Amino acid sequence: MKFIKRDLMTGQEKYDSDKDRKDAEKMLATKRQEITDKETEAGQQEATAKYFRQQSESSRRLAESLRNL
Protein backbone atom coordinates (compact mmCIF):
# COMPACT_ATOMS: atom_id res chain seq x y z
CA MET A 1 0.00 0.00 0.00
CA LYS A 2 1.34 3.38 -0.94
CA PHE A 3 1.02 6.21 1.58
CA ILE A 4 0.12 9.68 0.37
CA LYS A 5 0.22 12.90 2.37
CA ARG A 6 -3.26 14.13 3.17
CA ASP A 7 -2.63 17.53 1.62
CA LEU A 8 -1.73 15.81 -1.69
CA MET A 9 -4.94 13.73 -1.80
CA THR A 10 -7.85 14.49 -4.06
CA GLY A 11 -11.28 15.08 -2.58
CA GLN A 12 -12.41 11.52 -3.34
CA GLU A 13 -9.27 10.06 -1.76
CA LYS A 14 -9.84 12.14 1.38
CA TYR A 15 -13.46 10.99 1.52
CA ASP A 16 -12.46 7.33 1.13
CA SER A 17 -9.71 7.73 3.70
CA ASP A 18 -12.08 9.31 6.23
CA LYS A 19 -14.69 6.64 5.57
CA ASP A 20 -12.16 3.84 6.10
CA ARG A 21 -10.90 5.50 9.27
CA LYS A 22 -14.41 5.82 10.71
CA ASP A 23 -15.17 2.19 9.85
CA ALA A 24 -11.96 1.09 11.54
CA GLU A 25 -12.75 3.17 14.65
CA LYS A 26 -16.24 1.63 14.87
CA MET A 27 -14.81 -1.86 14.48
CA LEU A 28 -12.19 -1.13 17.14
CA ALA A 29 -14.83 0.11 19.58
CA THR A 30 -16.90 -3.01 18.95
CA LYS A 31 -13.91 -5.30 19.51
CA ARG A 32 -12.99 -3.47 22.72
CA GLN A 33 -16.54 -3.92 24.01
CA GLU A 34 -16.42 -7.62 23.14
CA ILE A 35 -13.16 -7.97 25.06
CA THR A 36 -14.65 -6.19 28.07
CA ASP A 37 -17.69 -8.46 27.95
CA LYS A 38 -15.52 -11.58 27.74
CA GLU A 39 -13.38 -10.40 30.68
CA THR A 40 -16.52 -9.82 32.74
CA GLU A 41 -17.86 -13.24 31.79
CA ALA A 42 -14.56 -14.87 32.70
CA GLY A 43 -14.62 -13.14 36.09
CA GLN A 44 -18.13 -14.43 36.72
CA GLN A 45 -17.09 -17.95 35.75
CA GLU A 46 -14.13 -17.78 38.12
CA ALA A 47 -16.43 -16.61 40.92
CA THR A 48 -18.80 -19.50 40.20
CA ALA A 49 -15.93 -22.00 40.25
CA LYS A 50 -14.69 -20.55 43.55
CA TYR A 51 -18.18 -20.86 45.05
CA PHE A 52 -18.44 -24.52 44.06
CA ARG A 53 -14.93 -25.24 45.37
CA GLN A 54 -15.95 -23.74 48.71
CA GLN A 55 -19.14 -25.82 48.74
CA SER A 56 -17.22 -29.02 48.02
CA GLU A 57 -14.67 -28.20 50.73
CA SER A 58 -17.51 -27.60 53.18
CA SER A 59 -19.10 -30.93 52.22
CA ARG A 60 -15.78 -32.71 52.69
CA ARG A 61 -15.35 -31.18 56.14
CA LEU A 62 -18.89 -32.21 57.10
CA ALA A 63 -18.32 -35.75 55.83
CA GLU A 64 -15.05 -35.98 57.75
CA SER A 65 -16.79 -34.75 60.91
CA LEU A 66 -19.50 -37.36 60.50
CA ARG A 67 -16.92 -40.11 60.00
CA ASN A 68 -15.16 -39.07 63.21
CA LEU A 69 -18.36 -39.42 65.24
mmCIF file of the N, C-alpha and C atoms, coordinates in Angstrom:
data_MODEL
# 
_entry.id   MODEL 
# 
loop_
_atom_site.group_PDB 
_atom_site.id 
_atom_site.type_symbol 
_atom_site.label_atom_id 
_atom_site.label_alt_id 
_atom_site.label_comp_id 
_atom_site.label_asym_id 
_atom_site.label_entity_id 
_atom_site.label_seq_id 
_atom_site.pdbx_PDB_ins_code 
_atom_site.Cartn_x 
_atom_site.Cartn_y 
_atom_site.Cartn_z 
_atom_site.occupancy 
_atom_site.B_iso_or_equiv 
_atom_site.pdbx_formal_charge 
_atom_site.auth_seq_id 
_atom_site.auth_comp_id 
_atom_site.auth_asym_id 
_atom_site.auth_atom_id 
_atom_site.pdbx_PDB_model_num 
ATOM 1   N N  . MET A 1 1  ? 0.836   -1.175  0.000  1.00 0.00 ? 1  MET A N  1 
ATOM 2   C CA . MET A 1 1  ? 0.000   0.000   0.000  1.00 0.00 ? 1  MET A CA 1 
ATOM 3   C C  . MET A 1 1  ? 0.878   1.234   0.000  1.00 0.00 ? 1  MET A C  1 
ATOM 4   N N  . LYS A 1 2  ? 0.559   2.163   -0.829 1.00 0.00 ? 2  LYS A N  1 
ATOM 5   C CA . LYS A 1 2  ? 1.341   3.383   -0.938 1.00 0.00 ? 2  LYS A CA 1 
ATOM 6   C C  . LYS A 1 2  ? 0.695   4.470   -0.082 1.00 0.00 ? 2  LYS A C  1 
ATOM 7   N N  . PHE A 1 3  ? 1.512   5.133   0.730  1.00 0.00 ? 3  PHE A N  1 
ATOM 8   C CA . PHE A 1 3  ? 1.017   6.206   1.575  1.00 0.00 ? 3  PHE A CA 1 
ATOM 9   C C  . PHE A 1 3  ? 1.176   7.548   0.873  1.00 0.00 ? 3  PHE A C  1 
ATOM 10  N N  . ILE A 1 4  ? 0.136   8.359   1.001  1.00 0.00 ? 4  ILE A N  1 
ATOM 11  C CA . ILE A 1 4  ? 0.118   9.680   0.375  1.00 0.00 ? 4  ILE A CA 1 
ATOM 12  C C  . ILE A 1 4  ? -0.174  10.697  1.463  1.00 0.00 ? 4  ILE A C  1 
ATOM 13  N N  . LYS A 1 5  ? 0.506   11.831  1.421  1.00 0.00 ? 5  LYS A N  1 
ATOM 14  C CA . LYS A 1 5  ? 0.217   12.897  2.372  1.00 0.00 ? 5  LYS A CA 1 
ATOM 15  C C  . LYS A 1 5  ? -1.211  13.377  2.164  1.00 0.00 ? 5  LYS A C  1 
ATOM 16  N N  . ARG A 1 6  ? -1.864  13.715  3.251  1.00 0.00 ? 6  ARG A N  1 
ATOM 17  C CA . ARG A 1 6  ? -3.263  14.126  3.172  1.00 0.00 ? 6  ARG A CA 1 
ATOM 18  C C  . ARG A 1 6  ? -3.429  15.383  2.317  1.00 0.00 ? 6  ARG A C  1 
ATOM 19  N N  . ASP A 1 7  ? -2.490  16.302  2.394  1.00 0.00 ? 7  ASP A N  1 
ATOM 20  C CA . ASP A 1 7  ? -2.633  17.533  1.616  1.00 0.00 ? 7  ASP A CA 1 
ATOM 21  C C  . ASP A 1 7  ? -2.427  17.304  0.110  1.00 0.00 ? 7  ASP A C  1 
ATOM 22  N N  . LEU A 1 8  ? -1.905  16.142  -0.275 1.00 0.00 ? 8  LEU A N  1 
ATOM 23  C CA . LEU A 1 8  ? -1.734  15.809  -1.685 1.00 0.00 ? 8  LEU A CA 1 
ATOM 24  C C  . LEU A 1 8  ? -2.885  14.964  -2.233 1.00 0.00 ? 8  LEU A C  1 
ATOM 25  N N  . MET A 1 9  ? -3.821  14.578  -1.376 1.00 0.00 ? 9  MET A N  1 
ATOM 26  C CA . MET A 1 9  ? -4.936  13.730  -1.796 1.00 0.00 ? 9  MET A CA 1 
ATOM 27  C C  . MET A 1 9  ? -6.000  14.545  -2.519 1.00 0.00 ? 9  MET A C  1 
ATOM 28  N N  . THR A 1 10 ? -6.699  13.854  -3.399 1.00 0.00 ? 10 THR A N  1 
ATOM 29  C CA . THR A 1 10 ? -7.851  14.486  -4.058 1.00 0.00 ? 10 THR A CA 1 
ATOM 30  C C  . THR A 1 10 ? -9.031  14.408  -3.089 1.00 0.00 ? 10 THR A C  1 
ATOM 31  N N  . GLY A 1 11 ? -10.096 15.086  -3.434 1.00 0.00 ? 11 GLY A N  1 
ATOM 32  C CA . GLY A 1 11 ? -11.279 15.079  -2.581 1.00 0.00 ? 11 GLY A CA 1 
ATOM 33  C C  . GLY A 1 11 ? -11.832 13.687  -2.379 1.00 0.00 ? 11 GLY A C  1 
ATOM 34  N N  . GLN A 1 12 ? -11.883 12.890  -3.437 1.00 0.00 ? 12 GLN A N  1 
ATOM 35  C CA . GLN A 1 12 ? -12.408 11.520  -3.341 1.00 0.00 ? 12 GLN A CA 1 
ATOM 36  C C  . GLN A 1 12 ? -11.509 10.656  -2.457 1.00 0.00 ? 12 GLN A C  1 
ATOM 37  N N  . GLU A 1 13 ? -10.198 10.828  -2.588 1.00 0.00 ? 13 GLU A N  1 
ATOM 38  C CA . GLU A 1 13 ? -9.271  10.058  -1.759 1.00 0.00 ? 13 GLU A CA 1 
ATOM 39  C C  . GLU A 1 13 ? -9.423  10.424  -0.285 1.00 0.00 ? 13 GLU A C  1 
ATOM 40  N N  . LYS A 1 14 ? -9.626  11.709  -0.006 1.00 0.00 ? 14 LYS A N  1 
ATOM 41  C CA . LYS A 1 14 ? -9.836  12.141  1.379  1.00 0.00 ? 14 LYS A CA 1 
ATOM 42  C C  . LYS A 1 14 ? -11.127 11.531  1.926  1.00 0.00 ? 14 LYS A C  1 
ATOM 43  N N  . TYR A 1 15 ? -12.169 11.557  1.111  1.00 0.00 ? 15 TYR A N  1 
ATOM 44  C CA . TYR A 1 15 ? -13.456 10.994  1.516  1.00 0.00 ? 15 TYR A CA 1 
ATOM 45  C C  . TYR A 1 15 ? -13.309 9.505   1.830  1.00 0.00 ? 15 TYR A C  1 
ATOM 46  N N  . ASP A 1 16 ? -12.664 8.767   0.934  1.00 0.00 ? 16 ASP A N  1 
ATOM 47  C CA . ASP A 1 16 ? -12.456 7.329   1.134  1.00 0.00 ? 16 ASP A CA 1 
ATOM 48  C C  . ASP A 1 16 ? -11.598 7.064   2.376  1.00 0.00 ? 16 ASP A C  1 
ATOM 49  N N  . SER A 1 17 ? -10.585 7.885   2.552  1.00 0.00 ? 17 SER A N  1 
ATOM 50  C CA . SER A 1 17 ? -9.709  7.732   3.703  1.00 0.00 ? 17 SER A CA 1 
ATOM 51  C C  . SER A 1 17 ? -10.478 7.960   5.004  1.00 0.00 ? 17 SER A C  1 
ATOM 52  N N  . ASP A 1 18 ? -11.286 9.017   5.038  1.00 0.00 ? 18 ASP A N  1 
ATOM 53  C CA . ASP A 1 18 ? -12.083 9.314   6.230  1.00 0.00 ? 18 ASP A CA 1 
ATOM 54  C C  . ASP A 1 18 ? -13.098 8.207   6.503  1.00 0.00 ? 18 ASP A C  1 
ATOM 55  N N  . LYS A 1 19 ? -13.709 7.709   5.442  1.00 0.00 ? 19 LYS A N  1 
ATOM 56  C CA . LYS A 1 19 ? -14.693 6.641   5.573  1.00 0.00 ? 19 LYS A CA 1 
ATOM 57  C C  . LYS A 1 19 ? -14.036 5.382   6.138  1.00 0.00 ? 19 LYS A C  1 
ATOM 58  N N  . ASP A 1 20 ? -12.879 5.015   5.605  1.00 0.00 ? 20 ASP A N  1 
ATOM 59  C CA . ASP A 1 20 ? -12.156 3.844   6.098  1.00 0.00 ? 20 ASP A CA 1 
ATOM 60  C C  . ASP A 1 20 ? -11.746 4.020   7.554  1.00 0.00 ? 20 ASP A C  1 
ATOM 61  N N  . ARG A 1 21 ? -11.316 5.220   7.897  1.00 0.00 ? 21 ARG A N  1 
ATOM 62  C CA . ARG A 1 21 ? -10.896 5.502   9.272  1.00 0.00 ? 21 ARG A CA 1 
ATOM 63  C C  . ARG A 1 21 ? -12.083 5.364   10.228 1.00 0.00 ? 21 ARG A C  1 
ATOM 64  N N  . LYS A 1 22 ? -13.229 5.914   9.856  1.00 0.00 ? 22 LYS A N  1 
ATOM 65  C CA . LYS A 1 22 ? -14.413 5.821   10.707 1.00 0.00 ? 22 LYS A CA 1 
ATOM 66  C C  . LYS A 1 22 ? -14.869 4.375   10.860 1.00 0.00 ? 22 LYS A C  1 
ATOM 67  N N  . ASP A 1 23 ? -14.812 3.604   9.775  1.00 0.00 ? 23 ASP A N  1 
ATOM 68  C CA . ASP A 1 23 ? -15.173 2.194   9.847  1.00 0.00 ? 23 ASP A CA 1 
ATOM 69  C C  . ASP A 1 23 ? -14.231 1.444   10.788 1.00 0.00 ? 23 ASP A C  1 
ATOM 70  N N  . ALA A 1 24 ? -12.956 1.741   10.683 1.00 0.00 ? 24 ALA A N  1 
ATOM 71  C CA . ALA A 1 24 ? -11.964 1.089   11.545 1.00 0.00 ? 24 ALA A CA 1 
ATOM 72  C C  . ALA A 1 24 ? -12.179 1.476   13.010 1.00 0.00 ? 24 ALA A C  1 
ATOM 73  N N  . GLU A 1 25 ? -12.503 2.728   13.273 1.00 0.00 ? 25 GLU A N  1 
ATOM 74  C CA . GLU A 1 25 ? -12.747 3.167   14.647 1.00 0.00 ? 25 GLU A CA 1 
ATOM 75  C C  . GLU A 1 25 ? -13.982 2.484   15.224 1.00 0.00 ? 25 GLU A C  1 
ATOM 76  N N  . LYS A 1 26 ? -15.030 2.324   14.410 1.00 0.00 ? 26 LYS A N  1 
ATOM 77  C CA . LYS A 1 26 ? -16.238 1.631   14.873 1.00 0.00 ? 26 LYS A CA 1 
ATOM 78  C C  . LYS A 1 26 ? -15.932 0.172   15.174 1.00 0.00 ? 26 LYS A C  1 
ATOM 79  N N  . MET A 1 27 ? -15.172 -0.459  14.286 1.00 0.00 ? 27 MET A N  1 
ATOM 80  C CA . MET A 1 27 ? -14.809 -1.858  14.480 1.00 0.00 ? 27 MET A CA 1 
ATOM 81  C C  . MET A 1 27 ? -13.954 -2.014  15.743 1.00 0.00 ? 27 MET A C  1 
ATOM 82  N N  . LEU A 1 28 ? -13.035 -1.096  15.966 1.00 0.00 ? 28 LEU A N  1 
ATOM 83  C CA . LEU A 1 28 ? -12.185 -1.131  17.141 1.00 0.00 ? 28 LEU A CA 1 
ATOM 84  C C  . LEU A 1 28 ? -13.019 -0.998  18.417 1.00 0.00 ? 28 LEU A C  1 
ATOM 85  N N  . ALA A 1 29 ? -13.966 -0.071  18.410 1.00 0.00 ? 29 ALA A N  1 
ATOM 86  C CA . ALA A 1 29 ? -14.829 0.114   19.578 1.00 0.00 ? 29 ALA A CA 1 
ATOM 87  C C  . ALA A 1 29 ? -15.642 -1.151  19.852 1.00 0.00 ? 29 ALA A C  1 
ATOM 88  N N  . THR A 1 30 ? -16.138 -1.779  18.800 1.00 0.00 ? 30 THR A N  1 
ATOM 89  C CA . THR A 1 30 ? -16.898 -3.012  18.947 1.00 0.00 ? 30 THR A CA 1 
ATOM 90  C C  . THR A 1 30 ? -16.034 -4.119  19.529 1.00 0.00 ? 30 THR A C  1 
ATOM 91  N N  . LYS A 1 31 ? -14.821 -4.255  19.025 1.00 0.00 ? 31 LYS A N  1 
ATOM 92  C CA . LYS A 1 31 ? -13.906 -5.299  19.513 1.00 0.00 ? 31 LYS A CA 1 
ATOM 93  C C  . LYS A 1 31 ? -13.530 -5.054  20.974 1.00 0.00 ? 31 LYS A C  1 
ATOM 94  N N  . ARG A 1 32 ? -13.314 -3.785  21.328 1.00 0.00 ? 32 ARG A N  1 
ATOM 95  C CA . ARG A 1 32 ? -12.985 -3.467  22.724 1.00 0.00 ? 32 ARG A CA 1 
ATOM 96  C C  . ARG A 1 32 ? -14.140 -3.837  23.644 1.00 0.00 ? 32 ARG A C  1 
ATOM 97  N N  . GLN A 1 33 ? -15.366 -3.562  23.205 1.00 0.00 ? 33 GLN A N  1 
ATOM 98  C CA . GLN A 1 33 ? -16.540 -3.917  24.005 1.00 0.00 ? 33 GLN A CA 1 
ATOM 99  C C  . GLN A 1 33 ? -16.649 -5.430  24.150 1.00 0.00 ? 33 GLN A C  1 
ATOM 100 N N  . GLU A 1 34 ? -16.383 -6.159  23.077 1.00 0.00 ? 34 GLU A N  1 
ATOM 101 C CA . GLU A 1 34 ? -16.420 -7.623  23.136 1.00 0.00 ? 34 GLU A CA 1 
ATOM 102 C C  . GLU A 1 34 ? -15.393 -8.142  24.136 1.00 0.00 ? 34 GLU A C  1 
ATOM 103 N N  . ILE A 1 35 ? -14.213 -7.557  24.126 1.00 0.00 ? 35 ILE A N  1 
ATOM 104 C CA . ILE A 1 35 ? -13.156 -7.967  25.058 1.00 0.00 ? 35 ILE A CA 1 
ATOM 105 C C  . ILE A 1 35 ? -13.592 -7.700  26.493 1.00 0.00 ? 35 ILE A C  1 
ATOM 106 N N  . THR A 1 36 ? -14.175 -6.532  26.734 1.00 0.00 ? 36 THR A N  1 
ATOM 107 C CA . THR A 1 36 ? -14.651 -6.190  28.071 1.00 0.00 ? 36 THR A CA 1 
ATOM 108 C C  . THR A 1 36 ? -15.722 -7.171  28.524 1.00 0.00 ? 36 THR A C  1 
ATOM 109 N N  . ASP A 1 37 ? -16.635 -7.501  27.615 1.00 0.00 ? 37 ASP A N  1 
ATOM 110 C CA . ASP A 1 37 ? -17.693 -8.460  27.948 1.00 0.00 ? 37 ASP A CA 1 
ATOM 111 C C  . ASP A 1 37 ? -17.113 -9.834  28.274 1.00 0.00 ? 37 ASP A C  1 
ATOM 112 N N  . LYS A 1 38 ? -16.136 -10.267 27.499 1.00 0.00 ? 38 LYS A N  1 
ATOM 113 C CA . LYS A 1 38 ? -15.518 -11.576 27.740 1.00 0.00 ? 38 LYS A CA 1 
ATOM 114 C C  . LYS A 1 38 ? -14.750 -11.590 29.066 1.00 0.00 ? 38 LYS A C  1 
ATOM 115 N N  . GLU A 1 39 ? -14.090 -10.484 29.400 1.00 0.00 ? 39 GLU A N  1 
ATOM 116 C CA . GLU A 1 39 ? -13.380 -10.401 30.677 1.00 0.00 ? 39 GLU A CA 1 
ATOM 117 C C  . GLU A 1 39 ? -14.365 -10.469 31.839 1.00 0.00 ? 39 GLU A C  1 
ATOM 118 N N  . THR A 1 40 ? -15.495 -9.792  31.703 1.00 0.00 ? 40 THR A N  1 
ATOM 119 C CA . THR A 1 40 ? -16.524 -9.821  32.736 1.00 0.00 ? 40 THR A CA 1 
ATOM 120 C C  . THR A 1 40 ? -17.078 -11.233 32.893 1.00 0.00 ? 40 THR A C  1 
ATOM 121 N N  . GLU A 1 41 ? -17.349 -11.872 31.770 1.00 0.00 ? 41 GLU A N  1 
ATOM 122 C CA . GLU A 1 41 ? -17.864 -13.240 31.794 1.00 0.00 ? 41 GLU A CA 1 
ATOM 123 C C  . GLU A 1 41 ? -16.859 -14.190 32.435 1.00 0.00 ? 41 GLU A C  1 
ATOM 124 N N  . ALA A 1 42 ? -15.592 -14.022 32.117 1.00 0.00 ? 42 ALA A N  1 
ATOM 125 C CA . ALA A 1 42 ? -14.555 -14.871 32.705 1.00 0.00 ? 42 ALA A CA 1 
ATOM 126 C C  . ALA A 1 42 ? -14.485 -14.664 34.217 1.00 0.00 ? 42 ALA A C  1 
ATOM 127 N N  . GLY A 1 43 ? -14.620 -13.424 34.650 1.00 0.00 ? 43 GLY A N  1 
ATOM 128 C CA . GLY A 1 43 ? -14.625 -13.141 36.091 1.00 0.00 ? 43 GLY A CA 1 
ATOM 129 C C  . GLY A 1 43 ? -15.799 -13.804 36.788 1.00 0.00 ? 43 GLY A C  1 
ATOM 130 N N  . GLN A 1 44 ? -16.954 -13.778 36.148 1.00 0.00 ? 44 GLN A N  1 
ATOM 131 C CA . GLN A 1 44 ? -18.130 -14.428 36.717 1.00 0.00 ? 44 GLN A CA 1 
ATOM 132 C C  . GLN A 1 44 ? -17.944 -15.944 36.779 1.00 0.00 ? 44 GLN A C  1 
ATOM 133 N N  . GLN A 1 45 ? -17.341 -16.512 35.752 1.00 0.00 ? 45 GLN A N  1 
ATOM 134 C CA . GLN A 1 45 ? -17.090 -17.952 35.749 1.00 0.00 ? 45 GLN A CA 1 
ATOM 135 C C  . GLN A 1 45 ? -16.107 -18.339 36.847 1.00 0.00 ? 45 GLN A C  1 
ATOM 136 N N  . GLU A 1 46 ? -15.094 -17.508 37.053 1.00 0.00 ? 46 GLU A N  1 
ATOM 137 C CA . GLU A 1 46 ? -14.131 -17.777 38.123 1.00 0.00 ? 46 GLU A CA 1 
ATOM 138 C C  . GLU A 1 46 ? -14.807 -17.705 39.486 1.00 0.00 ? 46 GLU A C  1 
ATOM 139 N N  . ALA A 1 47 ? -15.704 -16.731 39.665 1.00 0.00 ? 47 ALA A N  1 
ATOM 140 C CA . ALA A 1 47 ? -16.427 -16.606 40.924 1.00 0.00 ? 47 ALA A CA 1 
ATOM 141 C C  . ALA A 1 47 ? -17.322 -17.822 41.149 1.00 0.00 ? 47 ALA A C  1 
ATOM 142 N N  . THR A 1 48 ? -17.956 -18.306 40.094 1.00 0.00 ? 48 THR A N  1 
ATOM 143 C CA . THR A 1 48 ? -18.800 -19.500 40.205 1.00 0.00 ? 48 THR A CA 1 
ATOM 144 C C  . THR A 1 48 ? -17.959 -20.713 40.582 1.00 0.00 ? 48 THR A C  1 
ATOM 145 N N  . ALA A 1 49 ? -16.816 -20.875 39.944 1.00 0.00 ? 49 ALA A N  1 
ATOM 146 C CA . ALA A 1 49 ? -15.932 -22.003 40.252 1.00 0.00 ? 49 ALA A CA 1 
ATOM 147 C C  . ALA A 1 49 ? -15.463 -21.922 41.709 1.00 0.00 ? 49 ALA A C  1 
ATOM 148 N N  . LYS A 1 50 ? -15.129 -20.729 42.164 1.00 0.00 ? 50 LYS A N  1 
ATOM 149 C CA . LYS A 1 50 ? -14.689 -20.549 43.552 1.00 0.00 ? 50 LYS A CA 1 
ATOM 150 C C  . LYS A 1 50 ? -15.806 -20.929 44.518 1.00 0.00 ? 50 LYS A C  1 
ATOM 151 N N  . TYR A 1 51 ? -17.031 -20.532 44.204 1.00 0.00 ? 51 TYR A N  1 
ATOM 152 C CA . TYR A 1 51 ? -18.175 -20.861 45.047 1.00 0.00 ? 51 TYR A CA 1 
ATOM 153 C C  . TYR A 1 51 ? -18.334 -22.376 45.169 1.00 0.00 ? 51 TYR A C  1 
ATOM 154 N N  . PHE A 1 52 ? -18.270 -23.069 44.030 1.00 0.00 ? 52 PHE A N  1 
ATOM 155 C CA . PHE A 1 52 ? -18.437 -24.522 44.060 1.00 0.00 ? 52 PHE A CA 1 
ATOM 156 C C  . PHE A 1 52 ? -17.268 -25.221 44.760 1.00 0.00 ? 52 PHE A C  1 
ATOM 157 N N  . ARG A 1 53 ? -16.063 -24.673 44.631 1.00 0.00 ? 53 ARG A N  1 
ATOM 158 C CA . ARG A 1 53 ? -14.932 -25.242 45.371 1.00 0.00 ? 53 ARG A CA 1 
ATOM 159 C C  . ARG A 1 53 ? -15.164 -25.107 46.874 1.00 0.00 ? 53 ARG A C  1 
ATOM 160 N N  . GLN A 1 54 ? -15.670 -23.948 47.291 1.00 0.00 ? 54 GLN A N  1 
ATOM 161 C CA . GLN A 1 54 ? -15.950 -23.739 48.711 1.00 0.00 ? 54 GLN A CA 1 
ATOM 162 C C  . GLN A 1 54 ? -17.049 -24.695 49.195 1.00 0.00 ? 54 GLN A C  1 
ATOM 163 N N  . GLN A 1 55 ? -18.067 -24.897 48.375 1.00 0.00 ? 55 GLN A N  1 
ATOM 164 C CA . GLN A 1 55 ? -19.136 -25.818 48.736 1.00 0.00 ? 55 GLN A CA 1 
ATOM 165 C C  . GLN A 1 55 ? -18.611 -27.246 48.875 1.00 0.00 ? 55 GLN A C  1 
ATOM 166 N N  . SER A 1 56 ? -17.759 -27.660 47.942 1.00 0.00 ? 56 SER A N  1 
ATOM 167 C CA . SER A 1 56 ? -17.222 -29.020 48.017 1.00 0.00 ? 56 SER A CA 1 
ATOM 168 C C  . SER A 1 56 ? -16.312 -29.176 49.237 1.00 0.00 ? 56 SER A C  1 
ATOM 169 N N  . GLU A 1 57 ? -15.539 -28.149 49.548 1.00 0.00 ? 57 GLU A N  1 
ATOM 170 C CA . GLU A 1 57 ? -14.674 -28.200 50.735 1.00 0.00 ? 57 GLU A CA 1 
ATOM 171 C C  . GLU A 1 57 ? -15.525 -28.301 51.996 1.00 0.00 ? 57 GLU A C  1 
ATOM 172 N N  . SER A 1 58 ? -16.607 -27.547 52.036 1.00 0.00 ? 58 SER A N  1 
ATOM 173 C CA . SER A 1 58 ? -17.510 -27.595 53.182 1.00 0.00 ? 58 SER A CA 1 
ATOM 174 C C  . SER A 1 58 ? -18.130 -28.988 53.314 1.00 0.00 ? 58 SER A C  1 
ATOM 175 N N  . SER A 1 59 ? -18.517 -29.573 52.201 1.00 0.00 ? 59 SER A N  1 
ATOM 176 C CA . SER A 1 59 ? -19.098 -30.925 52.222 1.00 0.00 ? 59 SER A CA 1 
ATOM 177 C C  . SER A 1 59 ? -18.075 -31.949 52.689 1.00 0.00 ? 59 SER A C  1 
ATOM 178 N N  . ARG A 1 60 ? -16.829 -31.797 52.253 1.00 0.00 ? 60 ARG A N  1 
ATOM 179 C CA . ARG A 1 60 ? -15.776 -32.715 52.687 1.00 0.00 ? 60 ARG A CA 1 
ATOM 180 C C  . ARG A 1 60 ? -15.542 -32.605 54.197 1.00 0.00 ? 60 ARG A C  1 
ATOM 181 N N  . ARG A 1 61 ? -15.533 -31.374 54.694 1.00 0.00 ? 61 ARG A N  1 
ATOM 182 C CA . ARG A 1 61 ? -15.346 -31.184 56.138 1.00 0.00 ? 61 ARG A CA 1 
ATOM 183 C C  . ARG A 1 61 ? -16.505 -31.807 56.922 1.00 0.00 ? 61 ARG A C  1 
ATOM 184 N N  . LEU A 1 62 ? -17.723 -31.635 56.438 1.00 0.00 ? 62 LEU A N  1 
ATOM 185 C CA . LEU A 1 62 ? -18.888 -32.209 57.096 1.00 0.00 ? 62 LEU A CA 1 
ATOM 186 C C  . LEU A 1 62 ? -18.799 -33.739 57.074 1.00 0.00 ? 62 LEU A C  1 
ATOM 187 N N  . ALA A 1 63 ? -18.439 -34.296 55.922 1.00 0.00 ? 63 ALA A N  1 
ATOM 188 C CA . ALA A 1 63 ? -18.325 -35.755 55.831 1.00 0.00 ? 63 ALA A CA 1 
ATOM 189 C C  . ALA A 1 63 ? -17.240 -36.272 56.765 1.00 0.00 ? 63 ALA A C  1 
ATOM 190 N N  . GLU A 1 64 ? -16.141 -35.577 56.849 1.00 0.00 ? 64 GLU A N  1 
ATOM 191 C CA . GLU A 1 64 ? -15.054 -35.977 57.752 1.00 0.00 ? 64 GLU A CA 1 
ATOM 192 C C  . GLU A 1 64 ? -15.504 -35.894 59.203 1.00 0.00 ? 64 GLU A C  1 
ATOM 193 N N  . SER A 1 65 ? -16.266 -34.872 59.542 1.00 0.00 ? 65 SER A N  1 
ATOM 194 C CA . SER A 1 65 ? -16.786 -34.748 60.915 1.00 0.00 ? 65 SER A CA 1 
ATOM 195 C C  . SER A 1 65 ? -17.735 -35.892 61.234 1.00 0.00 ? 65 SER A C  1 
ATOM 196 N N  . LEU A 1 66 ? -18.571 -36.251 60.267 1.00 0.00 ? 66 LEU A N  1 
ATOM 197 C CA . LEU A 1 66 ? -19.504 -37.358 60.501 1.00 0.00 ? 66 LEU A CA 1 
ATOM 198 C C  . LEU A 1 66 ? -18.776 -38.693 60.644 1.00 0.00 ? 66 LEU A C  1 
ATOM 199 N N  . ARG A 1 67 ? -17.711 -38.887 59.888 1.00 0.00 ? 67 ARG A N  1 
ATOM 200 C CA . ARG A 1 67 ? -16.920 -40.113 59.998 1.00 0.00 ? 67 ARG A CA 1 
ATOM 201 C C  . ARG A 1 67 ? -16.253 -40.218 61.366 1.00 0.00 ? 67 ARG A C  1 
ATOM 202 N N  . ASN A 1 68 ? -15.852 -39.078 61.907 1.00 0.00 ? 68 ASN A N  1 
ATOM 203 C CA . ASN A 1 68 ? -15.159 -39.072 63.209 1.00 0.00 ? 68 ASN A CA 1 
ATOM 204 C C  . ASN A 1 68 ? -16.106 -39.306 64.376 1.00 0.00 ? 68 ASN A C  1 
ATOM 205 N N  . LEU A 1 69 ? -17.404 -39.159 64.155 1.00 0.00 ? 69 LEU A N  1 
ATOM 206 C CA . LEU A 1 69 ? -18.356 -39.420 65.237 1.00 0.00 ? 69 LEU A CA 1 
ATOM 207 C C  . LEU A 1 69 ? -18.427 -40.865 65.447 1.00 0.00 ? 69 LEU A C  1 
# 
